[in-house]
Amino acid sequence: MAKKASILTVFVASPDDVSEDRDCLEDVIRELNLLWSRSKTIRLELIRWETHAYPGFGEDIQSVINEQIKNDYDIFIGLLWKKFGTPTNRAGSGTEEEFNRVYDRYKKNQESVRIMVYFKTTAADISDIDLDQLSKIRAFQTSLGPKGGLYWQYKDKDEFASLVRMHLTRQVDDWGKTWGRNPRSSKVLAKKSKKKNNIPESIIETVDENEEEEGFLDLVEMGTKHFSTLNEQTQRITNCTKSLGKKISERAEQLKQSRQVGQEPDIKKLKRICNQAAEDLDNYTTAMNSEVPIFGGTFRKAIDAYARAASILPELQRDAADSEAIVQARDVVDELIQTIKQVLGQMNNFRTAIASTPRMTTRYNRSKRNAVAVLDAFIKELESGVDYLRESKKTMDSLLPKFHE
C-alpha cells in the first residue's frame, strides 16, 4: 500500500570538477527515502540545475538558473574541490552566488533553511591545478568561519556519501523542531498542530511500502563485522611496525659497534649495514602498500554500514530493545575510536623516529622517504577514520535521548 509523504527539497551547488560526488547524492537520497519509507512521512527531493533548469535568457547564465530554481529550498549543499567556477556579474562564481543567496536568506530567518558546505581534499594532477582558482577557494573557505559556518572535508565520493547520509539524517530529524518553521510552511504547521509529528502536508509524492529495505540490526551487524576485520588488520600492521622497529634498533646498535673509538671507520661495513636497514624499510613499505588500501576499504565499508544504520534510528520503536541496540552500536564505535587513537599515537611517534634518522646512503635515504610516505598515508586513513567514527557516534548520541522521552 502506498502512503503520502511530505517533501524537503535539497539543492546542491558546485563546479563541474565534483560532478561524481554530486551524482552520488542522488543515490544517497534515494536510499534514505527507501529507509524512511515505512515510518517517516518525509521524503527528500534533490534539486540540481542539470535536472531543474531549462533553456532561457537573462542577464547571464546564472541569472537564468536563479530565476528558474527559486531560493526557497530547505537544505543547501555546497561542494568545492579544485575549481571555484566561472565568475558571474554578481559573485566570483555561480557556486558562490548561490551560497550568497541562501546565506542572505539564512540571516533573515535562521529557521528557514540549513546550509552544509563540503570541501574535497583529494590531491589533484598538477596539470589540473589553477592557482588562482585554489586561492579563491581558500578565501571562500576562510570566510565561512566569521559567518558562523562549520564546513566538512572529505577524501572521495564514498566518504562524502557516508558523511552526507549522517548529516541529512540529523537535519531531517530536527526539522519542524529546531528549524523549518519558515513563513512558507507556518500556516500548514498551524493546521496540523494536532498531529503527533507536526509535519506539514506539502504532499506531492507517494512511497511504495513494499520496497525492500535493510534493517537497523542488519546494518549494525554488518558494521560490527567490518570493525572486527579492521581490528585484525590493525593488529597485523602494528605487529609489522613493531618488527621493523626492532630491526631498526638492531641496525643502529650494529652501526654503533662499528664505530670503534680511536679507529678509522670501516665505510664499506657501515654502508652494508645502512643498506640492510634500507632493505628492512623496503620490505615494510611493500607490506604497508598492500595493507593500507585494504584497511581503508574496510574502514569505509564499516563507516558506511553504521552511517546507514544511523539514518534508520528515527524510525525505531523507542522501546528498551531498540535503545539497547543503539547503545551497543555506539559502544562499539566508541571502543574503536579509542583503539585507533592509541594506534595513531604510536604511528605518529614511529613516523617521527624514522624521519629523524640520519641520511646515511642514497639507497637508505630513498627507502626512508618511501617508508615515511606510506606511514603518512596510513596516518591519514586513521585520522579520517576517527573523524567519521566521531560523526557516526554524534548521530547516535543526538537521537538516543529521544528513546527516553
Residue pairs with C-beta under 8 A, 6 or more apart in sequence:
1 209
1 210
2 206
2 207
2 208
2 209
3 41
3 206
3 207
3 209
4 41
4 203
4 205
4 206
5 40
5 41
5 42
5 43
5 203
5 205
5 206
5 207
6 41
6 42
6 43
6 199
6 200
6 201
6 202
6 203
7 42
7 43
7 44
7 45
7 202
7 203
7 204
7 205
8 42
8 43
8 44
8 45
8 74
8 75
8 172
8 175
9 44
9 45
9 47
9 73
9 74
9 75
10 25
10 29
10 44
10 45
10 46
10 47
10 73
10 74
10 75
10 77
10 168
11 47
11 48
11 69
11 73
11 75
11 76
11 77
11 98
11 102
12 22
12 25
12 46
12 47
12 48
12 77
12 78
12 79
13 76
13 77
13 78
13 79
13 94
13 95
13 98
13 99
14 21
14 22
14 78
14 79
14 80
14 95
15 80
15 81
15 83
15 84
15 85
15 93
15 94
15 95
16 83
17 81
17 82
17 83
18 79
18 80
18 81
18 120
20 157
21 79
21 120
21 154
21 157
21 160
22 48
22 79
24 157
24 160
24 161
25 46
25 77
25 164
26 46
27 161
28 161
28 164
28 165
28 168
29 44
29 45
29 46
29 168
31 165
31 308
31 311
32 44
32 165
32 168
32 169
32 172
32 311
33 43
33 44
33 207
34 211
34 213
35 213
35 214
35 308
35 311
35 312
35 315
36 42
36 43
36 172
36 311
36 314
36 315
37 207
37 208
37 209
37 211
37 213
38 209
38 213
38 315
39 314
39 315
40 172
40 314
40 315
41 197
41 199
42 172
42 175
42 199
43 205
43 207
44 168
44 172
45 205
47 69
47 73
49 65
49 69
52 68
52 69
53 64
53 65
53 68
53 69
54 68
56 64
56 67
56 68
57 64
58 64
58 66
58 67
59 89
60 88
60 89
61 88
61 94
62 88
62 89
62 90
62 94
62 97
62 98
63 88
63 89
65 94
66 97
66 98
66 101
71 101
71 102
71 105
72 184
73 113
74 113
74 114
74 175
74 180
75 113
75 114
75 115
75 116
75 168
75 171
76 98
76 99
76 102
76 113
76 114
76 115
76 116
77 116
77 117
77 118
77 164
78 95
78 98
78 99
78 115
78 116
78 117
78 118
79 117
79 118
79 119
79 120
79 160
80 95
80 117
80 118
80 119
80 120
80 137
80 140
80 141
81 119
81 120
81 122
81 124
81 137
82 120
82 124
82 128
82 129
82 130
82 133
82 134
82 137
83 130
83 133
83 137
84 92
84 93
84 95
84 96
84 133
84 136
84 137
84 140
85 92
85 93
85 94
85 95
85 96
86 93
86 94
87 93
88 94
88 97
90 97
90 100
91 97
91 100
92 136
92 140
93 136
96 140
99 115
99 117
102 113
102 115
103 115
103 147
105 112
105 113
106 112
106 113
106 115
109 182
109 183
110 179
111 178
111 179
111 180
111 181
111 182
112 179
112 180
112 182
112 183
112 184
113 179
113 182
114 171
114 179
115 149
116 152
116 164
116 167
116 171
117 144
117 149
117 151
117 152
118 151
118 152
118 153
118 154
118 160
118 163
118 164
119 137
119 141
119 151
119 152
119 153
119 154
120 153
120 154
120 155
120 156
120 160
121 153
121 154
121 155
122 155
122 156
141 151
144 150
144 151
152 163
152 167
154 160
154 163
155 384
158 300
158 304
159 300
159 303
159 384
159 388
161 304
162 300
162 303
162 304
162 307
162 388
163 307
163 388
163 391
165 307
165 308
165 310
165 311
166 307
166 310
166 311
166 391
166 392
166 395
168 311
169 310
169 311
169 313
169 314
169 395
170 395
170 398
170 399
171 179
172 314
173 313
173 314
173 398
173 399
174 180
176 189
176 197
176 198
176 199
176 200
181 189
185 200
185 202
188 200
188 201
188 202
189 198
189 200
191 201
192 198
192 199
192 200
192 201
214 308
215 312
216 309
216 312
216 313
216 316
216 322
216 325
217 325
219 305
219 306
219 308
219 309
219 312
220 305
220 306
220 309
220 325
220 328
220 329
222 305
223 302
223 303
223 305
223 306
223 309
223 329
223 332
224 329
224 332
226 298
226 299
226 301
226 302
226 305
227 302
227 332
227 336
229 298
230 295
230 298
230 299
230 302
230 336
231 336
231 339
233 291
233 294
233 295
233 298
234 295
234 339
234 340
234 343
236 291
237 288
237 291
237 292
237 295
237 343
237 378
238 343
238 346
240 284
240 287
240 288
240 291
241 284
241 346
241 347
241 350
244 280
244 281
244 284
245 350
245 353
247 277
247 280
248 277
248 280
248 353
248 354
248 357
251 273
251 274
251 276
251 277
251 280
254 273
255 270
255 273
255 274
258 265
258 266
258 269
258 270
258 273
259 265
259 270
270 360
271 360
271 361
274 360
274 361
274 363
274 364
275 361
275 363
275 364
277 360
277 364
277 367
278 361
278 363
278 364
278 366
278 367
278 368
279 367
281 354
281 364
281 367
281 368
281 370
281 371
282 367
282 370
284 371
284 374
285 367
285 370
285 371
285 373
285 374
288 371
288 374
288 375
288 378
289 374
292 374
292 377
292 378
292 381
295 378
295 381
296 381
299 381
299 385
299 388
303 385
303 388
303 389
303 392
306 329
306 333
306 392
307 392
307 395
309 329
310 392
310 395
310 396
310 399
313 326
313 395
313 396
313 399
314 399
314 402
316 322
316 325
316 326
316 403
318 402
318 403
318 405
319 403
322 403
323 400
323 403
323 404
326 396
326 399
326 400
326 403
327 400
329 396
330 393
330 396
330 397
330 400
333 389
333 392
333 393
333 396
334 393
336 389
337 386
337 389
337 390
337 393
340 382
340 385
340 386
340 389
341 386
343 382
344 379
344 382
344 383
344 386
347 375
347 378
347 379
347 382
348 379
350 375
351 372
351 375
351 376
351 379
354 368
354 371
354 372
354 375
355 368
355 372
357 368
359 365
359 368
